[in-house]
Structures are given as C-alpha cells and as structure tokens.
C-alpha cells in the first residue's frame, strides 16, 4: 500500500507529525523562507535539496544532481512561492516580481519521466538519467502555475493557528480544512477550547453558588 502524501515534520518538542500541503510546490515551503522564516532553513547544502526531492510527493526514484548555484536558485524560487501563497491565502494581489521568478524557472527544461520494465508483465514509472536541480525546480514552478491558475487557487490557506506559519491547499471535498494537521494545530486548538470552557464553567459555578456565598459571609461575621 502506498504511504499517504505529505511531509513528516516535527514540533518544537521533537514530536513527528504528517503535514500534507496538497501540492508539490507548497511542499517546498516548510524548508525555510524569507524574513523571519529564515530561522527554519533546512536547505543548507545541495544534498539537502536532493533529500527533499526524495521525500516529496514526486514518484519515487528521483535523485537529481544538484549544484551550489542550483541550491541558491531553490531558495529564490521557494521564497517567491512563499510570498505568493501567503498573498493568495490572505486575499492580496500577487506580486509581479514573484510571478516573474516562477515563470523564469518554469521556462526551463523540466524533469523527464520514463517507463521501465516492472515485475511480471507490468511497468513502472521512472526518471530519465541525468536529472538536475534545474529540472527539479522547473517542475516545481510548473506545478505552482497549475495551482495558482487552477480550480484550487482560492483554497490556498494559512493554518488557522495564530502561531503556525504553514500554508496548504485545501483539496478536501467540503473545503473546510483549517489546520496544517489535526494531530498538531487542530488538537492544540481543541485542547485550548476545552480548557477555556472548563474555566468558564468553573467561574460560573462559583458565581452562582449561593451556599458558597453564604458560607463566605458567615465566615466573615
């Protein structure tokens, strides 16, 4: 059985959880980003981008050769995608310079898929030899064009938690996804709401308990 799509991320406490951003281009965003997001940077050397590609939703078997300059390009494309997705999530106009970045990368040669012999009489999807970081980034940029111009463009959202910066596209049928992952921000929100209700109930019980009020007045006399 195929594993569910998504990335395995970790909470600040080190607990793993599955985050599915819903699109290849959005899978690149948790690797870091512009401004304050630079503190989450994980693409420090070319091998890091190769590992990201191997763990992405692209079919298995991809291991591109990535140069130092292509790693710089990955940062450039990712940061532009981060700004574009954030703008779309908050209903703002998309930045022309960021769109130019995506179009520039999309114009390059993309990854090339091929068919190889599989088990028995079957066939398997594979990658043409010599895949490069430039081809990988072109494929990511083309995916972004499909997303931002397609039917799910209006479903690009930011996680509903005030302290989470993850972005995703809601591909669910009802279109009601609010959290990056229920096992992280969704459960934290439910726990906060439960604690708030308990606090309100306890405060209401104290305020409405005439026996407690009477006992208090007797103790003071």
N, C-alpha and C positions, 0 to 999 in steps of 0.2 A: 504494500500500500504506500502511495506517495505521501510524504510528510506535508502538513499544511503550509501554505506560503507564509512568508514573514521572516523577521529577523529576531534572533534571541538577544535581547538587551538585558541590562542589569540595573537594578535600583541602586541608589546611593549606598544602601546597606549590603549590596552584593547579591541580592536575590534575582535569579533569572526570570524573565517573562517573555512571552511571544508578542511581538508587535508587527501587525500586518498593515503597512501603509496603503496597500491596494494598488500600487503601480510601481514599476521598476524605477522610474525617475525619482519617486519620493523615497525609495529605499536608500538613495544616496545621502539624503539629508541628515539622518542621525549620526553621520560620521564627523560632524562638525558644522561650521557655518560662519557667517560674517559677524562682526561685532562681538558681543558677549558670548555668542555661541562658540567662539574660537576655543574656549576652555574645554569643550568636549571633543576636540580634534583627535582623530584616531588614524588619519591617513598621513603618517609621518615619513614613510618611505615607499618606494614603488611596490614592494612586496605586500604592503597593507592594502593597496588597491586591488592587487591580484586576489588576496584573501576575500575582500568584499565581493568581487565578481563571483567567486566560487560559492559564496553563501547567499547570493542574491536569488531572485526568482527566475533568472535565466536558466535554461536547461543545463543539466549537469555536464561536466567535462570541459568547461571553459577555463583556460589558464593562460591569459594573454601575457605577452612580454611587454612590460611597462617601463618606460624610461623616466628619468628625473624630470624632464620637461613635460612629459605627459601627466605626471603627478601634479605638477603646477596647474596644468590645464584642468585636471579633475577638480581642484579647489575652485578655480574660476567658474566652471560650469555649475558646481554644487551651490556656490554662494548665490549665483544668479537664480537658480531654481528655488533656493530658499526664499529669496525676496519675492519672486513671482507667486509661489504658493501661499506665502503669507498675505500678499496683497489680495489674491483671489479669495482666500478664506475670510478676509475682513471686508470684502466688497469694494476694494480700491482698484483704481485703474492700474493696469500692468505697466511696468517701467519699460520704455522703449529701448534703453541700453541693455537691459537684461534680456529682452526678446532678441536683440541683435546677437547676444552671446549664444543663446540657444540655437538660433538659425545658423550661425557660423559653424558650430560643432555638427549640426545635423547635415550640413552640406558635404561633410567628409564621407569617406567610404565606411559603411557600417560593417559589423560582424557578418560573416557568411556562414550560413548553416548548410549542412550536407546530410545525406542518408548513408548510413553504414549498415553492414550485414549484422543482424541481431541473432538471438538464439533461435534455433529451429529454422523456420521459413520466414521469420519476422525481420523487421528492420528497425534501426534506432536512429534517433536524431543526434548528430554530432556537429563539430565545428571544423571548418576548413583550417588546415595548418597555417601557422604564422599569424594568428590573431594578435593584434596590437592594442595598446592602451587607447590610441586614437580611434580605432574601430569601436572599442567598447564605449567610449564617450559619445561617439556619433549615434550609436544605438540607444543610449540613454536619452540623448537630446531628441531623437525622433519619437521616442516614447512620450516625452514631455509634450511635443507638438500634438500627438494624438490625444493626450489627456486634456490639454488646455483648450483644444478646439472641438472636443467630442462631447457626448451627452452627459458625462460626469463632471464637466468643468465646474458646474455650480455646486458640486458636492465635495469640493476640496475644503477641508475644515481643519481648524486647530483644536487640539484636545480641550475639553471643557474644564479641566483643572487649572486653577489660577497659577500654579507653579510648575506647569509642564509646557514644553516648547515643541512637542512633537506634532507633525502635520500628517494628514492622511486623506484619502479619498473614500467616501462612504459608498461602497458598491452594494450594500445590502438592499434587498427589495423594498422594505419600508422607508429606507433613507433616514433612520433615526439614530444612527451611531453618534455618540457624544464623546467617547473616551478613546485614548490611544489603545488601551487594553483594559478590559474589565478586571483582570487579575491584578492590575496596578491602580490606575487612577479611578476606575469605576468602583472598585472595592473600597478605596480610601474615601471616596465621596459618600458611599453608603454608610461607612463607619462614622464619618463626621456627622451625617444627618441623624444617625441613630443616637449618638451621644448628645446632640442638640435636643432631640425630642425627650430623652431621659432627663436632661437638665430642666427643660421647660415643665415636664410633668412633676418633677420633684419640687420645683419652685411653686407650682400651682397648688400642690398638696399642702405645703406649708402655709400658703396664704389662705387656704380655705378650711383649715383645721381649727374649728372653734375650741376644741378641747385643749389643743396646744396653746392657743392664745390665752385661754382661761387659766391654764396651769402657770403660764408665764406671769400673769397678773397677780396670781396668789403668791407666787414666789417673791414678788417684788414688794408685797404689802407688809 
